[in-house]
Amino acid sequence: MKRRNSKIDKIVGPKFKEIRKEAQVSLNELAQKVGVVSPSTLSRWERGEEGLPVEIFEKLLTSMNISYDEIVASEVDIKEIIAQVEFAYQTNDIKELKRISLDLLAKYDQTGDGLLKTEYLLKYAIAANYYLDLSGDDLTNTEYKTKLSEQFMQ
């Protein structure tokens, strides 16, 4: 069986985990449904620690009734967030910028996964910087500033 690219697995696994959790499907349920992989193997894959053969990945997608596009939607999602933020900025909609920023920060706080957590933090930083520019109010406390700087120091 052909294995997927490990860089792809570091993105795809965590994104798949997010979708699986939103659907409230446990690793045990999914492993039983697919029938060819253990819950521990799925867990390692979702954390980006291990690859999966393409055939198993396709079975996972089919069993969850999701498309590959949903898994790689992060790129589209960031462009959508930026478009929303830029529109709010151009129309001087300070309330909308604050809402977007705080929503992204809440998602960051609620997400346990490292890669998705980082993604939400960076999206938050984009929105919060636009908000700061318009309002003069800095939404980012010292804790989040430290976490942001750590992302760029790695």
C-alpha positions as protocol buffer text, in pm:
chain_id: "A"
residue {
  index: 1
  type: MET
  ca { x: 0 y: 0 z: 0 }
}
residue {
  index: 2
  type: LYS
  ca { x: 124 y: 344 z: -86 }
}
residue {
  index: 3
  type: ARG
  ca { x: 171 y: 582 z: 206 }
}
residue {
  index: 4
  type: ARG
  ca { x: 83 y: 949 z: 192 }
}
residue {
  index: 5
  type: ASN
  ca { x: 340 y: 1228 z: 218 }
}
residue {
  index: 6
  type: SER
  ca { x: 428 y: 1298 z: 585 }
}
residue {
  index: 7
  type: LYS
  ca { x: 400 y: 1676 z: 539 }
}
residue {
  index: 8
  type: ILE
  ca { x: 48 y: 1626 z: 408 }
}
residue {
  index: 9
  type: ASP
  ca { x: -38 y: 1399 z: 702 }
}
residue {
  index: 10
  type: LYS
  ca { x: 65 y: 1674 z: 946 }
}
residue {
  index: 11
  type: ILE
  ca { x: -205 y: 1893 z: 792 }
}
residue {
  index: 12
  type: VAL
  ca { x: -466 y: 1637 z: 687 }
}
residue {
  index: 13
  type: GLY
  ca { x: -471 y: 1427 z: 1005 }
}
residue {
  index: 14
  type: PRO
  ca { x: -546 y: 1718 z: 1242 }
}
residue {
  index: 15
  type: LYS
  ca { x: -805 y: 1861 z: 1004 }
}
residue {
  index: 16
  type: PHE
  ca { x: -972 y: 1520 z: 980 }
}
residue {
  index: 17
  type: LYS
  ca { x: -974 y: 1504 z: 1361 }
}
residue {
  index: 18
  type: GLU
  ca { x: -1152 y: 1838 z: 1380 }
}
residue {
  index: 19
  type: ILE
  ca { x: -1421 y: 1721 z: 1139 }
}
residue {
  index: 20
  type: ARG
  ca { x: -1457 y: 1385 z: 1317 }
}
residue {
  index: 21
  type: LYS
  ca { x: -1499 y: 1557 z: 1654 }
}
residue {
  index: 22
  type: GLU
  ca { x: -1754 y: 1801 z: 1513 }
}
residue {
  index: 23
  type: ALA
  ca { x: -1949 y: 1498 z: 1389 }
}
residue {
  index: 24
  type: GLN
  ca { x: -1915 y: 1346 z: 1739 }
}
residue {
  index: 25
  type: VAL
  ca { x: -1764 y: 1023 z: 1612 }
}
residue {
  index: 26
  type: SER
  ca { x: -1518 y: 849 z: 1843 }
}
residue {
  index: 27
  type: LEU
  ca { x: -1195 y: 688 z: 1727 }
}
residue {
  index: 28
  type: ASN
  ca { x: -1332 y: 349 z: 1834 }
}
residue {
  index: 29
  type: GLU
  ca { x: -1650 y: 396 z: 1630 }
}
residue {
  index: 30
  type: LEU
  ca { x: -1455 y: 506 z: 1325 }
}
residue {
  index: 31
  type: ALA
  ca { x: -1202 y: 223 z: 1352 }
}
residue {
  index: 32
  type: GLN
  ca { x: -1486 y: -31 z: 1377 }
}
residue {
  index: 33
  type: LYS
  ca { x: -1669 y: 127 z: 1084 }
}
residue {
  index: 34
  type: VAL
  ca { x: -1362 y: 122 z: 859 }
}
residue {
  index: 35
  type: GLY
  ca { x: -1247 y: -212 z: 995 }
}
residue {
  index: 36
  type: VAL
  ca { x: -886 y: -197 z: 876 }
}
residue {
  index: 37
  type: VAL
  ca { x: -712 y: 24 z: 1129 }
}
residue {
  index: 38
  type: SER
  ca { x: -691 y: 49 z: 1509 }
}
residue {
  index: 39
  type: PRO
  ca { x: -804 y: 349 z: 1715 }
}
residue {
  index: 40
  type: SER
  ca { x: -445 y: 406 z: 1829 }
}
residue {
  index: 41
  type: THR
  ca { x: -322 y: 416 z: 1467 }
}
residue {
  index: 42
  type: LEU
  ca { x: -596 y: 666 z: 1382 }
}
residue {
  index: 43
  type: SER
  ca { x: -501 y: 876 z: 1683 }
}
residue {
  index: 44
  type: ARG
  ca { x: -133 y: 890 z: 1580 }
}
residue {
  index: 45
  type: TRP
  ca { x: -237 y: 985 z: 1226 }
}
residue {
  index: 46
  type: GLU
  ca { x: -471 y: 1258 z: 1351 }
}
residue {
  index: 47
  type: ARG
  ca { x: -183 y: 1403 z: 1552 }
}
residue {
  index: 48
  type: GLY
  ca { x: 35 y: 1402 z: 1238 }
}
residue {
  index: 49
  type: GLU
  ca { x: 277 y: 1149 z: 1389 }
}
residue {
  index: 50
  type: GLU
  ca { x: 216 y: 868 z: 1143 }
}
residue {
  index: 51
  type: GLY
  ca { x: 102 y: 829 z: 785 }
}
residue {
  index: 52
  type: LEU
  ca { x: -182 y: 618 z: 654 }
}
residue {
  index: 53
  type: PRO
  ca { x: -202 y: 425 z: 330 }
}
residue {
  index: 54
  type: VAL
  ca { x: -404 y: 609 z: 67 }
}
residue {
  index: 55
  type: GLU
  ca { x: -660 y: 327 z: 55 }
}
residue {
  index: 56
  type: ILE
  ca { x: -735 y: 363 z: 428 }
}
residue {
  index: 57
  type: PHE
  ca { x: -751 y: 741 z: 402 }
}
residue {
  index: 58
  type: GLU
  ca { x: -1010 y: 705 z: 124 }
}
residue {
  index: 59
  type: LYS
  ca { x: -1212 y: 462 z: 338 }
}
residue {
  index: 60
  type: LEU
  ca { x: -1205 y: 711 z: 626 }
}
residue {
  index: 61
  type: LEU
  ca { x: -1334 y: 989 z: 403 }
}
residue {
  index: 62
  type: THR
  ca { x: -1607 y: 765 z: 261 }
}
residue {
  index: 63
  type: SER
  ca { x: -1713 y: 639 z: 604 }
}
residue {
  index: 64
  type: MET
  ca { x: -1745 y: 996 z: 733 }
}
residue {
  index: 65
  type: ASN
  ca { x: -1913 y: 1110 z: 411 }
}
residue {
  index: 66
  type: ILE
  ca { x: -1664 y: 1393 z: 359 }
}
residue {
  index: 67
  type: SER
  ca { x: -1464 y: 1504 z: 60 }
}
residue {
  index: 68
  type: TYR
  ca { x: -1092 y: 1562 z: 32 }
}
residue {
  index: 69
  type: ASP
  ca { x: -1173 y: 1929 z: -33 }
}
residue {
  index: 70
  type: GLU
  ca { x: -1318 y: 1961 z: 317 }
}
residue {
  index: 71
  type: ILE
  ca { x: -991 y: 1836 z: 460 }
}
residue {
  index: 72
  type: VAL
  ca { x: -775 y: 2084 z: 272 }
}
residue {
  index: 73
  type: ALA
  ca { x: -1013 y: 2377 z: 322 }
}
residue {
  index: 74
  type: SER
  ca { x: -772 y: 2555 z: 559 }
}
residue {
  index: 75
  type: GLU
  ca { x: -612 y: 2741 z: 267 }
}
residue {
  index: 76
  type: VAL
  ca { x: -953 y: 2858 z: 149 }
}
residue {
  index: 77
  type: ASP
  ca { x: -1060 y: 2933 z: 506 }
}
residue {
  index: 78
  type: ILE
  ca { x: -767 y: 3169 z: 567 }
}
residue {
  index: 79
  type: LYS
  ca { x: -844 y: 3356 z: 244 }
}
residue {
  index: 80
  type: GLU
  ca { x: -1209 y: 3383 z: 347 }
}
residue {
  index: 81
  type: ILE
  ca { x: -1115 y: 3517 z: 692 }
}
residue {
  index: 82
  type: ILE
  ca { x: -879 y: 3771 z: 537 }
}
residue {
  index: 83
  type: ALA
  ca { x: -1151 y: 3883 z: 294 }
}
residue {
  index: 84
  type: GLN
  ca { x: -1399 y: 3928 z: 582 }
}
residue {
  index: 85
  type: VAL
  ca { x: -1142 y: 4119 z: 788 }
}
residue {
  index: 86
  type: GLU
  ca { x: -1039 y: 4342 z: 497 }
}
residue {
  index: 87
  type: PHE
  ca { x: -1403 y: 4420 z: 415 }
}
residue {
  index: 88
  type: ALA
  ca { x: -1476 y: 4513 z: 777 }
}
residue {
  index: 89
  type: TYR
  ca { x: -1159 y: 4723 z: 784 }
}
residue {
  index: 90
  type: GLN
  ca { x: -1241 y: 4905 z: 459 }
}
residue {
  index: 91
  type: THR
  ca { x: -1592 y: 4982 z: 582 }
}
residue {
  index: 92
  type: ASN
  ca { x: -1464 y: 5087 z: 926 }
}
residue {
  index: 93
  type: ASP
  ca { x: -1678 y: 4820 z: 1091 }
}
residue {
  index: 94
  type: ILE
  ca { x: -1499 y: 4806 z: 1426 }
}
residue {
  index: 95
  type: LYS
  ca { x: -1769 y: 4588 z: 1585 }
}
residue {
  index: 96
  type: GLU
  ca { x: -1735 y: 4326 z: 1310 }
}
residue {
  index: 97
  type: LEU
  ca { x: -1355 y: 4321 z: 1341 }
}
residue {
  index: 98
  type: LYS
  ca { x: -1384 y: 4271 z: 1714 }
}
residue {
  index: 99
  type: ARG
  ca { x: -1643 y: 3995 z: 1666 }
}
residue {
  index: 100
  type: ILE
  ca { x: -1424 y: 3811 z: 1413 }
}
residue {
  index: 101
  type: SER
  ca { x: -1120 y: 3848 z: 1637 }
}
residue {
  index: 102
  type: LEU
  ca { x: -1294 y: 3721 z: 1948 }
}
residue {
  index: 103
  type: ASP
  ca { x: -1458 y: 3433 z: 1760 }
}
residue {
  index: 104
  type: LEU
  ca { x: -1117 y: 3319 z: 1633 }
}
residue {
  index: 105
  type: LEU
  ca { x: -968 y: 3355 z: 1980 }
}
residue {
  index: 106
  type: ALA
  ca { x: -1250 y: 3145 z: 2126 }
}
residue {
  index: 107
  type: LYS
  ca { x: -1183 y: 2874 z: 1865 }
}
residue {
  index: 108
  type: TYR
  ca { x: -815 y: 2891 z: 1955 }
}
residue {
  index: 109
  type: ASP
  ca { x: -896 y: 2844 z: 2324 }
}
residue {
  index: 110
  type: GLN
  ca { x: -1138 y: 2556 z: 2256 }
}
residue {
  index: 111
  type: THR
  ca { x: -905 y: 2365 z: 2024 }
}
residue {
  index: 112
  type: GLY
  ca { x: -669 y: 2116 z: 2183 }
}
residue {
  index: 113
  type: ASP
  ca { x: -475 y: 2022 z: 1873 }
}
residue {
  index: 114
  type: GLY
  ca { x: -143 y: 2196 z: 1811 }
}
residue {
  index: 115
  type: LEU
  ca { x: -167 y: 2258 z: 1437 }
}
residue {
  index: 116
  type: LEU
  ca { x: -526 y: 2380 z: 1438 }
}
residue {
  index: 117
  type: LYS
  ca { x: -459 y: 2580 z: 1752 }
}
residue {
  index: 118
  type: THR
  ca { x: -174 y: 2757 z: 1572 }
}
residue {
  index: 119
  type: GLU
  ca { x: -395 y: 2820 z: 1270 }
}
residue {
  index: 120
  type: TYR
  ca { x: -662 y: 2988 z: 1485 }
}
residue {
  index: 121
  type: LEU
  ca { x: -403 y: 3194 z: 1670 }
}
residue {
  index: 122
  type: LEU
  ca { x: -256 y: 3328 z: 1347 }
}
residue {
  index: 123
  type: LYS
  ca { x: -600 y: 3408 z: 1203 }
}
residue {
  index: 124
  type: TYR
  ca { x: -684 y: 3584 z: 1530 }
}
residue {
  index: 125
  type: ALA
  ca { x: -364 y: 3789 z: 1506 }
}
residue {
  index: 126
  type: ILE
  ca { x: -457 y: 3908 z: 1157 }
}
residue {
  index: 127
  type: ALA
  ca { x: -804 y: 4018 z: 1265 }
}
residue {
  index: 128
  type: ALA
  ca { x: -684 y: 4170 z: 1593 }
}
residue {
  index: 129
  type: ASN
  ca { x: -419 y: 4379 z: 1414 }
}
residue {
  index: 130
  type: TYR
  ca { x: -679 y: 4528 z: 1182 }
}
residue {
  index: 131
  type: TYR
  ca { x: -901 y: 4597 z: 1484 }
}
residue {
  index: 132
  type: LEU
  ca { x: -610 y: 4764 z: 1665 }
}
residue {
  index: 133
  type: ASP
  ca { x: -540 y: 4985 z: 1365 }
}
residue {
  index: 134
  type: LEU
  ca { x: -899 y: 5112 z: 1350 }
}
residue {
  index: 135
  type: SER
  ca { x: -987 y: 5129 z: 1717 }
}
residue {
  index: 136
  type: GLY
  ca { x: -655 y: 5184 z: 1894 }
}
residue {
  index: 137
  type: ASP
  ca { x: -764 y: 4907 z: 2134 }
}
residue {
  index: 138
  type: ASP
  ca { x: -528 y: 4609 z: 2166 }
}
residue {
  index: 139
  type: LEU
  ca { x: -730 y: 4289 z: 2217 }
}
residue {
  index: 140
  type: THR
  ca { x: -418 y: 4075 z: 2254 }
}
residue {
  index: 141
  type: ASN
  ca { x: -305 y: 4021 z: 2610 }
}
residue {
  index: 142
  type: THR
  ca { x: 51 y: 3930 z: 2709 }
}
residue {
  index: 143
  type: GLU
  ca { x: -22 y: 3555 z: 2712 }
}
residue {
  index: 144
  type: TYR
  ca { x: -135 y: 3553 z: 2348 }
}
residue {
  index: 145
  type: LYS
  ca { x: 147 y: 3785 z: 2241 }
}
residue {
  index: 146
  type: THR
  ca { x: 393 y: 3539 z: 2393 }
}
residue {
  index: 147
  type: LYS
  ca { x: 227 y: 3246 z: 2214 }
}
residue {
  index: 148
  type: LEU
  ca { x: 235 y: 3437 z: 1885 }
}
residue {
  index: 149
  type: SER
  ca { x: 603 y: 3521 z: 1921 }
}
residue {
  index: 150
  type: GLU
  ca { x: 678 y: 3156 z: 2003 }
}
residue {
  index: 151
  type: GLN
  ca { x: 517 y: 3055 z: 1671 }
}
residue {
  index: 152
  type: PHE
  ca { x: 760 y: 3271 z: 1479 }
}
residue {
  index: 153
  type: MET
  ca { x: 1064 y: 3170 z: 1683 }
}
residue {
  index: 154
  type: GLN
  ca { x: 1035 y: 2799 z: 1599 }
}
